[in-house]
Amino acid sequence: MTQMDNVDALFKPAAAKPDEREKISGKSLTAFQDSWRRLRQNKAAIVSLVILVIMLLLAIVGPWIGHHDYYSTDYNAVYQKPNADHWFGTDKFGRDQWARVWQGTRVSLLIAVLAAALDLVIGVAYGAISALFGGRVDNVMQRIVEILTGIPSLIIIILLMMVMKPGIVTIMVAMSITGWVNMARLVRAHIMKLKSQEFVLAARTLGTPTGRIITKHLIPNTIGIIVINTMFTIPSAIFTEAFLSFIGLGLQSPMSSLGVLINDGFASLNTQAYLLLYPSIVIVLIMVTFNILGDGLRDALDPRMRK
């Protein structure tokens, strides 16, 4: 028996019915389902997601769970350490720190999410238009981006905060002036690679309007980098708000944000360390969990990043 006969004896055609030879037995998954399946395999990302959900719920209902609100003063309960009545203690005006911490978390998350949403809308639209039109339009738009990049964003934010009245809207506008630049660059780079793909050329050949090509073909194929960049933008915006409030250019007391609470706690660090401890733990947890979840989403949405 020859070697070829031995091979033929080992490998025989599988017995299958003609109508089942090309049947797909596995369950068909959408892109979202496949990404969620990969994300669930990342334990650190899932733990971070659970922590973020818990903190979000506490930010929504936390100020109303305790026995006190975040703005009422009680001079008979000044600088009380954590106890059964005031779970996180009180500050120099007798205000309940439990309510103020979660109210501050709510305000900081609101500012960060709204600022990230503005960055998302402006950055995606700017980057998509710049990449798709190309040529002179792209050159002019990219020179504008380079000018904005050359000016430190913190200086722009501080100057605007000094001119305008401190408040939530002012902080959002200040962070949105240059915050969209990184998103625009990422979207532009990705769309520059996509616009020469066959499905885009086919859409152009069929006379599809430019706006529809952007919204129906290009942006859906860049959703991965958009989501990932947004996840990293939110903790950055929270830190920026906290920094501005800490140096006195953001929100001011009696308004409550994580930056305001950290500033108040820092002023009495030597005697009442708990005033600084709790808001610091909250802001660290938010920033760390957002970054870990962002890494997990990057791995889940981009199969090339899987280990």
C-alpha positions in Angstrom: 0.0 0.0 0.0 1.4 3.3 -1.0 1.7 6.4 1.2 -1.1 8.1 -0.8 -3.4 5.1 -0.1 -2.7 5.5 3.6 -3.7 9.2 3.5 -6.9 8.3 1.6 -7.7 5.8 4.2 -7.3 8.3 7.1 -9.3 11.1 5.5 -12.7 10.3 4.2 -15.5 12.7 3.2 -17.9 13.4 6.0 -21.4 12.0 5.6 -23.8 14.9 5.3 -27.1 15.7 3.6 -26.8 18.0 0.6 -29.0 20.7 2.2 -26.9 20.7 5.4 -23.4 21.0 3.9 -23.3 24.8 4.1 -25.6 25.3 7.0 -24.2 27.4 9.8 -25.0 25.6 13.1 -23.6 28.3 15.4 -25.7 31.2 16.7 -25.4 34.3 14.6 -24.1 37.3 16.7 -24.4 40.9 15.9 -21.4 43.2 16.4 -22.8 44.4 19.7 -23.4 40.9 21.0 -20.0 39.8 20.0 -18.4 42.8 21.7 -20.4 42.2 24.9 -19.4 38.6 24.9 -15.7 39.6 24.8 -16.2 42.3 27.4 -17.7 39.8 29.8 -14.5 37.8 29.6 -12.6 40.8 31.0 -13.2 40.5 34.8 -11.5 43.8 35.6 -13.8 45.7 33.2 -16.9 44.0 34.5 -16.0 44.8 38.1 -15.3 48.4 37.1 -18.7 48.5 35.3 -20.5 47.3 38.4 -18.7 49.9 40.6 -19.6 52.7 38.2 -23.2 51.6 38.2 -23.3 51.5 42.0 -21.7 55.0 42.2 -24.1 56.3 39.6 -27.1 55.0 41.6 -25.6 56.6 44.8 -25.1 59.9 43.0 -28.8 59.8 42.0 -30.4 58.7 45.2 -27.5 59.0 47.8 -28.3 62.6 48.8 -31.8 61.6 49.8 -31.0 58.3 51.6 -29.6 59.9 54.8 -31.4 62.0 57.3 -30.1 65.3 56.1 -29.8 67.3 52.8 -26.6 68.7 51.4 -27.2 72.4 51.9 -28.7 72.7 55.4 -26.4 74.0 58.2 -26.4 72.9 61.8 -24.0 74.8 64.0 -24.6 72.4 66.9 -23.1 69.6 64.8 -19.9 71.3 63.5 -17.0 69.0 62.7 -18.6 65.8 63.9 -16.7 62.7 63.0 -18.6 59.9 61.1 -21.3 58.6 63.4 -24.8 57.0 63.2 -26.5 60.3 62.4 -23.9 61.7 60.0 -22.4 58.7 58.2 -19.5 60.7 56.6 -19.3 63.3 59.4 -20.0 67.1 59.1 -18.0 70.1 57.9 -17.3 73.5 59.5 -21.0 74.6 59.0 -22.5 71.4 60.3 -23.5 70.2 56.8 -23.9 66.5 56.3 -21.0 65.1 54.3 -22.8 62.0 53.1 -25.3 64.1 51.2 -22.7 66.5 50.0 -20.3 63.8 48.7 -23.0 62.2 46.6 -24.5 65.5 45.5 -20.9 66.5 44.5 -20.5 63.2 42.6 -23.8 63.9 40.8 -22.6 67.4 39.8 -19.2 66.3 38.7 -20.6 63.4 36.6 -23.1 65.7 35.0 -20.5 68.2 34.0 -18.2 65.5 32.7 -20.9 63.7 30.7 -22.3 66.9 29.1 -18.8 68.1 28.3 -17.9 64.7 26.7 -21.2 64.9 24.7 -20.2 68.3 23.3 -16.8 67.0 22.5 -18.3 63.9 20.9 -20.7 65.9 18.6 -18.2 68.6 17.6 -15.2 66.2 17.2 -16.9 63.5 15.2 -18.6 66.0 12.8 -15.4 68.0 12.4 -13.1 65.0 11.8 -15.6 63.3 9.4 -16.1 66.4 7.3 -12.3 67.1 7.2 -11.4 63.5 6.1 -14.2 63.0 3.6 -13.8 66.3 1.7 -10.0 66.3 1.8 -7.9 68.6 -0.3 -8.0 72.3 0.5 -10.9 71.9 3.0 -8.9 69.3 5.0 -5.8 71.5 4.9 -7.7 74.6 6.3 -9.5 72.6 9.0 -6.3 70.8 10.1 -4.5 74.2 10.4 -7.2 75.3 12.8 -6.7 72.2 14.8 -3.0 72.7 15.0 -3.5 76.3 16.2 -5.8 75.1 19.0 -3.4 72.3 19.9 -0.5 74.8 20.1 -2.3 76.7 22.9 -2.3 74.9 26.2 -6.0 74.0 26.9 -5.6 74.8 30.6 -4.7 78.4 29.9 -7.7 78.8 27.7 -10.0 77.3 30.4 -8.5 79.5 33.1 -8.8 82.7 31.0 -12.4 81.9 30.1 -13.3 81.0 33.8 -11.8 84.4 34.8 -14.0 86.3 32.3 -17.3 84.4 32.7 -19.2 83.8 35.9 -18.2 80.5 37.5 -20.9 77.8 37.1 -21.7 74.5 35.5 -22.4 76.0 32.1 -19.2 78.0 32.1 -17.1 74.9 33.0 -18.8 72.9 30.2 -18.1 75.6 27.6 -14.5 76.1 28.8 -13.7 72.3 28.6 -15.4 72.1 25.2 -13.3 74.7 23.5 -10.4 72.5 22.9 -11.6 69.1 24.3 -12.9 68.0 20.9 -9.6 68.2 19.1 -8.4 64.7 20.0 -11.7 63.2 19.0 -11.6 65.0 15.6 -8.1 63.7 14.9 -8.9 60.1 15.7 -12.1 60.2 13.6 -10.3 61.9 10.7 -7.5 59.3 10.7 -9.9 56.4 10.7 -12.2 57.8 8.1 -9.2 58.6 5.8 -8.6 54.8 5.7 -12.3 54.0 5.3 -13.2 56.5 2.5 -11.2 54.5 -0.1 -13.0 51.2 0.8 -15.2 49.6 -1.8 -18.5 50.2 0.1 -17.8 54.0 0.2 -16.9 54.1 -3.5 -20.0 52.2 -4.3 -22.1 54.7 -2.4 -20.5 57.6 -4.2 -21.1 55.8 -7.6 -24.8 55.4 -6.7 -25.0 59.2 -6.0 -25.4 59.0 -2.3 -25.2 62.5 -0.7 -22.1 63.2 1.3 -24.0 63.7 4.5 -25.6 60.3 4.2 -22.2 58.7 3.5 -20.9 60.2 6.8 -23.9 59.2 8.9 -24.8 55.8 7.4 -21.4 54.4 6.3 -18.4 56.1 7.9 -19.5 57.0 11.5 -21.0 53.6 12.2 -17.6 52.0 11.2 -15.8 54.3 13.6 -18.1 53.7 16.6 -15.4 51.7 18.4 -12.8 54.5 18.6 -15.6 57.0 19.4 -16.9 55.0 22.4 -13.4 54.3 23.7 -12.2 57.9 23.4 -15.4 59.1 25.1 -14.8 56.7 28.0 -11.4 58.3 28.5 -12.7 61.8 28.1 -15.2 61.6 31.0 -12.6 61.0 33.8 -10.4 63.6 32.2 -13.3 66.1 32.4 -14.0 65.1 36.0 -10.4 65.8 36.9 -10.4 69.1 35.1 -13.5 70.2 37.0 -12.1 69.1 40.3 -8.8 70.9 39.6 -10.6 74.2 38.7 -12.8 74.0 41.8 -9.7 73.2 43.9 -7.8 76.3 42.8 -10.9 78.5 43.1 -11.8 78.9 39.5 -14.7 76.4 39.3 -17.7 75.9 41.4 -17.8 77.7 44.7 -19.2 76.7 48.1 -22.1 76.2 49.1 -22.4 74.5 45.7 -21.1 70.9 45.9 -18.8 69.1 43.6 -15.9 66.7 44.1 -13.4 69.6 43.6 -15.2 71.8 46.1 -15.3 69.0 48.7 -11.6 68.2 48.2 -10.7 71.9 48.5 -12.7 72.2 51.8 -11.2 69.0 53.1 -7.7 70.1 52.3 -8.2 73.2 54.3 -8.8 71.2 57.5 -6.6 68.2 56.7 -4.6 68.2 59.9 -7.6 68.1 62.2 -10.5 66.6 60.2 -8.9 64.2 57.6 -12.2 62.5 56.9 -13.4 65.6 55.1 -10.7 65.0 52.4 -10.8 61.2 52.6 -14.2 60.4 51.3 -14.4 62.7 48.2 -10.8 61.6 47.3 -11.8 58.0 47.4 -14.8 58.7 45.2 -12.9 60.6 42.6 -10.1 58.0 42.5 -12.6 55.2 42.1 -14.4 57.0 39.2 -11.2 57.8 37.3 -9.7 54.3 37.8 -12.9 52.4 36.9 -13.5 54.5 33.8 -10.0 53.9 32.6 -10.1 50.2 33.2 -13.6 50.0 31.5 -12.2 52.0 28.6 -9.3 49.5 28.2 -11.8 46.6 28.3 -14.0 48.3 25.7 -11.0 48.8 23.5 -10.2 45.1 23.6 -13.8 44.1 23.1 -14.6 46.5 20.2 -11.3 45.9 18.3 -10.5 42.2 17.9 -6.9 43.0 17.0 -6.3 44.2 20.6 -7.3 40.9 22.1 -4.6 39.1 23.9 
